[in-house]
Amino acid sequence: MKLAEAYVDITARTGKFMRALSSVRRSLGNIMMRAAKMALAITAAFTAVTFVAWKFAKAAMVQERAEKLLDATLQSTGQSVKKYGKELRNAASELQKLTVYGDEFILELMSTGMNLGVTADKISQVTKYAIGLATSLKMDLATSMAGFESTDSDGV
């Protein structure tokens, strides 16, 4: 009889142990699921931050390239970078506020105009006219700017 009682007692205690073990496993499973969700959220946040940083870096590179192009155009056309560089950058920023075009695009457009023969002292106004012409006639800006290539210093 003692053996039967021992078996029942061991079985009862083992059953309690197995239920407790099962409860621990469920709790660990829940913790692991939460940890996996947190890791996924952290990964997503890191990816988003990295993407935004990459976009800003790319925009900065485009801006820097446009500014270097402007300076190179001023130099190659025999005009003063010191005198016109900052002035044209400011004009591009102001035009950006008034149009849908970024200042880096406007700087490139100014460079195109100066390469076509428009002088640095007139390029801000010519660029403004080219944007207006392109908008009103629904044409691309490069074509619009090319229409001003024959503009002499008194024509603007």
C-alpha positions as CSV (number, residue, x, y, z in Angstrom):
1,M,0.0,0.0,0.0
2,K,2.8,2.3,0.7
3,L,4.0,2.0,-2.8
4,A,0.7,2.9,-4.2
5,E,0.5,6.0,-1.9
6,A,4.0,7.0,-3.0
7,Y,3.1,6.6,-6.6
8,V,0.0,8.8,-6.2
9,D,1.9,11.4,-4.2
10,I,4.7,11.5,-6.8
11,T,2.2,11.7,-9.6
12,A,0.3,14.5,-7.8
13,R,3.6,16.4,-7.2
14,T,4.8,15.8,-10.7
15,G,1.5,17.1,-12.1
16,K,1.9,20.3,-10.0
17,F,5.5,20.6,-11.3
18,M,4.4,20.1,-14.9
19,R,1.7,22.7,-14.6
20,A,4.2,25.2,-13.1
21,L,6.7,24.3,-15.8
22,S,4.0,24.8,-18.5
23,S,3.2,28.2,-16.9
24,V,6.9,29.2,-16.9
25,R,7.2,28.1,-20.6
26,R,4.1,30.3,-21.5
27,S,5.6,33.2,-19.6
28,L,8.9,32.8,-21.4
29,G,7.1,32.5,-24.7
30,N,5.3,35.7,-24.1
31,I,8.6,37.4,-23.0
32,M,10.3,36.1,-26.2
33,M,7.4,37.4,-28.4
34,R,7.5,40.8,-26.7
35,A,11.3,40.9,-27.2
36,A,10.9,39.9,-30.8
37,K,8.4,42.7,-31.3
38,M,10.6,45.2,-29.6
39,A,13.6,44.1,-31.7
40,L,11.5,44.5,-34.8
41,A,10.3,48.0,-33.7
42,I,13.9,49.0,-32.9
43,T,15.1,47.7,-36.3
44,A,12.3,49.6,-38.1
45,A,13.1,52.8,-36.2
46,F,16.8,52.5,-36.9
47,T,16.0,51.8,-40.6
48,A,13.8,54.9,-40.8
49,V,16.4,57.1,-39.1
50,T,19.1,55.8,-41.4
51,F,17.0,56.4,-44.4
52,V,16.2,60.0,-43.4
53,A,19.9,60.6,-42.7
54,W,20.8,59.2,-46.1
55,K,18.2,61.5,-47.7
56,F,19.6,64.5,-46.0
57,A,23.2,63.6,-46.9
58,K,22.1,63.1,-50.5
59,A,20.3,66.5,-50.6
60,A,23.4,68.1,-49.1
61,M,25.6,66.5,-51.8
62,V,23.2,67.7,-54.5
63,Q,23.3,71.2,-53.0
64,E,27.1,71.2,-52.8
65,R,27.4,70.0,-56.4
66,A,25.0,72.9,-57.5
67,E,27.0,75.4,-55.6
68,K,30.3,74.1,-57.0
69,L,28.8,74.2,-60.5
70,L,27.8,77.8,-60.0
71,D,31.3,78.8,-58.8
72,A,32.9,76.9,-61.7
73,T,30.5,78.7,-64.2
74,L,31.4,82.1,-62.7
75,Q,35.1,81.3,-63.0
76,S,34.9,79.9,-66.5
77,T,32.9,82.9,-67.7
78,G,35.4,85.3,-66.2
79,Q,33.1,86.6,-63.5
80,S,33.9,87.0,-59.8
81,V,32.9,84.2,-57.5
82,K,33.6,86.4,-54.5
83,K,31.3,89.2,-55.8
84,Y,28.4,87.1,-57.2
85,G,28.6,83.7,-55.4
86,K,26.8,84.6,-52.2
87,E,24.4,87.0,-54.0
88,L,23.3,84.3,-56.5
89,R,22.9,81.7,-53.7
90,N,20.6,84.1,-51.8
91,A,18.7,84.9,-55.0
92,A,18.2,81.1,-55.6
93,S,16.9,80.7,-52.0
94,E,14.4,83.5,-52.5
95,L,13.2,82.1,-55.8
96,Q,12.8,78.7,-54.0
97,K,10.4,80.3,-51.6
98,L,8.3,81.7,-54.5
99,T,8.4,78.6,-56.8
100,V,8.2,74.8,-56.7
101,Y,11.8,74.5,-57.5
102,G,14.6,73.8,-55.1
103,D,17.5,76.2,-54.8
104,E,19.9,73.6,-56.0
105,F,17.9,73.3,-59.2
106,I,17.7,77.1,-59.6
107,L,21.5,77.3,-59.1
108,E,22.0,74.8,-61.9
109,L,19.6,76.8,-64.1
110,M,21.5,80.0,-63.3
111,S,24.7,78.2,-64.4
112,T,23.1,77.2,-67.6
113,G,22.0,80.7,-68.3
114,M,25.5,82.1,-67.6
115,N,27.0,79.4,-69.9
116,L,24.6,80.7,-72.6
117,G,25.9,84.2,-72.2
118,V,23.8,85.9,-69.5
119,T,26.0,87.8,-67.1
120,A,26.0,87.2,-63.4
121,D,24.6,90.7,-62.7
122,K,21.5,89.8,-64.8
123,I,21.1,86.1,-64.2
124,S,18.8,86.4,-61.1
125,Q,16.3,88.4,-63.1
126,V,16.6,86.2,-66.2
127,T,16.1,83.1,-64.1
128,K,13.0,84.6,-62.7
129,Y,11.7,85.4,-66.2
130,A,12.6,81.9,-67.4
131,I,10.7,80.3,-64.6
132,G,7.7,82.5,-65.4
133,L,7.9,81.8,-69.1
134,A,8.2,78.0,-68.6
135,T,5.3,78.0,-66.2
136,S,3.0,80.1,-68.4
137,L,3.8,78.3,-71.6
138,K,4.1,74.9,-69.9
139,M,7.6,74.3,-71.3
140,D,10.7,72.9,-69.6
141,L,13.0,75.3,-67.9
142,A,16.1,74.6,-69.9
143,T,14.3,75.5,-73.1
144,S,12.9,78.6,-71.4
145,M,16.4,79.6,-70.3
146,A,17.8,79.0,-73.7
147,G,15.3,81.6,-75.1
148,F,17.2,84.2,-73.1
149,E,20.6,83.4,-74.4
150,S,20.7,86.3,-76.7
151,T,19.7,88.7,-73.9
152,D,22.3,91.4,-73.8
153,S,23.1,93.4,-70.7
154,D,20.5,96.1,-71.7
155,G,17.8,93.7,-72.7
156,V,16.7,92.6,-69.3
